[in-house]
Amino acid sequence: MLRDEETSWGDIFAIWKEREGTMEGWKKVAKQKGWESWEEWRDAHMQNIGAKERKWFRYEILDPLKSVPQFKVGPTPSWQAHFPESERNQHTFEDLVNGDSFHGDDKKNDKTRSMLVTFPKSTEFIGVVLADKTVVLMEGHHRAAAIALAAQKGEKVKMSGLPTIAIAFFDAGEETLIDAMLRRGSAKLK
C-alpha cells in the first residue's frame, strides 16, 4: 500500500454515509439496534476507538487479492461468530473463507458471493493498523470477504479502479480497544 493522503474522520464518514447510509437495509439495522438513524449508530460505534480524535490516512491497495485476505476480521459480533470464542479478533479474511462456518447458508454469505459478480465500482475500506503492523478492518467486511473468496478460488474481482483504505494507527496497548468494541457490540444501551 502506498500512502496517498492524510484525510479526516469527517471525510471518511461522509464517503461511508454516501455508500451505505442511504441504503434502507442498513437504516433498518440501525433502528433494530435501537438507534434513531444510520449516522447515530455508526458514529457511536466508531467512537469506541476514538475515531474523531485520530489522524487518518487514505491508502491505495495496490494488490487487493494479496493484501485484503490478510486483513483481520474486525470487532463485529456477527462476523466474529465464525470463530471459536477463544479466538475472536485473531483471524484474517483468508482464515474466514477457508473455514467451514463461512460456507453455510446464511444471508451474509449470499451477499458476499453476489459481490463476486457485481462488486461495487469503487470501494473504500476503513481499518486500523495495530502496533505489530496488522490491519484490522472496521468497515467493509462483505467486500473483503468477497475479495478473499476470489483469491481463494484464483478468480479476479471486477473493479473499476484500485480500492482504498482509510486507516488510523494504534499505539501499542490500544489493541484492547478492539476487544472492548467486540464485547460492547453496536446496539444502543438502554
N, C-alpha and C positions, 0 to 999 in steps of 0.2 A: 504494500500500500504506500502511496505517496501522499505526503501532507499537501493538501490542496489549499486550505484557507482556515483561518480562525473564524468562528461563527458565534452566534449567541443562542441561548436556550429559546428565546422568543422566536427566532427564525426557524429553528428546528421544529418547535411546537407548531408553528404556522404551516409548515410543509406537511407535518403529520396530520394536522387537522384537515387540510385540503384533501389529503389522500384517504383518510379513514373517518374523520369526524363528521363527514356529510352522509355516511352510509347508515341507512336505517337499522341494519342489523347490529352495528356497534352501538348506536344510540340506545337500542333496546337492551343490550347487555349492561350499559351504564345504569339504566333505570332499574334493571333486575338486581343490580348490586347496591341499590339504594341512593344513587346519585341523581341530581337534578338534570345533568347534561353530560355529554361525552367529555367536554372540556374539564368540568369539575372532577370527573372520575380519573381521567388520565393525568391531570395536573397533580392531584392529591397523591396518586400512586408514585409518580416520579419524584415528588418531594421527599419520599423516603430515602432518596440518595442525595438530596440537596441539589437537584438539577439546576435550579435558577441561580445558585451561587457558584457553580463550577465554570471553568473555562472549557469551551467546546471547540472541537476541530472537525472539519469535514475532509475525509479521505476518499479517493477513488480506489475501488477494489480492482486491481489490475488482472487478477486471475481468480474470478469468483468460484470456479469449480474446484480450485485447490484451497483457497482461503476460507470461504464461508463454511464448509463442512467442519472446519477446525474451531469455529466459534463455539463457545459453551452455550448451552440452552439456559436462558435466563430464568429469574426467580418468579415464574408463573406457575401456580399450583397445577393447572390442567396439563401443562407441558411436563412438569417435573413428575407427574403421576406415572409417567412411562418408566420410571426408575425406582428401585427399592428406596425406601425412606432413608436408609443409612447412606445412600449415595446421591442424594439430591444436591443440586448445584455443582456437580462434579463432571458431568458428561457433555460431550460435544454433539453437534448435529449429525456427525458421522456415526457416533455411537447410537443416536436415536434411530436413524434409518436402518441400521444394522440389527436393531433389537426386535424381538418377536412382538412386543406390545404395539409397536408402531404400525404393524401390518394388519391389525384387526379392522373391524368395520366400525368406524365412527366418523362423524361429520368432519372433524379436523383433518383426518387422513384423506378424505374425499376432496376437501378444499385444497390440500397440498398437492394431490395428484392432478387436479384440474389445472393447477398453475404450470404444470409441465407443458400443457397445450396452450394456455393463454396467460403467460407470465406478464405482469404489469410492464407497460412500456418503459417507465422509469422507476427506479427503486432506490430508496434511501433507508438504510437500517439505522437503528440507534443502539449504541452499546457503550460499555465502559471497558477500560483496559486496567487490569489488576497490576500490582507491583511486579508480578512474575511474567508480565507481558501477555497474559491470557486475555482474549477478548470475550466478554460476556455480553450476549445480546439482550437488550432490554425491550426491543420492539422489532418486529419483522420475522416472527417465528415461522409462519406458514411459508413465506418466501425462502427463508433459509433452509427449511426442511425440503422444499421443492428442489433447491439447488443441490443439496446434499444427496437427494434421491437420484437426481440426474447424474451426478458424479459417480454414484454407486453403480448405476446402470451403464455408464460410459456414454451417456447421451449429452447433447448440448441443450442449453436453455436459450430460447429466442428472446434476446433483449435488444432494445434499440440503441443502447449505449452501456457503458460500464456502470454498475451500481456504485453508490456511495454509502459511506457510513459516517454518521456524526458520533464522535466519541469524546468522552472525558476520561482523564487519567486518575486512577485512585492511588493514594499513598498506601504504603504497607500498613496492614491492620484494618483498612477500610473494607476489605472483602467481607467483614462481618455484617456490613450493611446489606449485602446480597442475601445472606441467610435470614436476617431480620425482615427483609422485604418479602421473602417467601413465606415466613411464618405469619406475617401480617395479612398477606393477600391484598386484594384491591376492593373488597366490599367496604361500604361505609359503616363505620362503627356507630352504634346507637347510644 
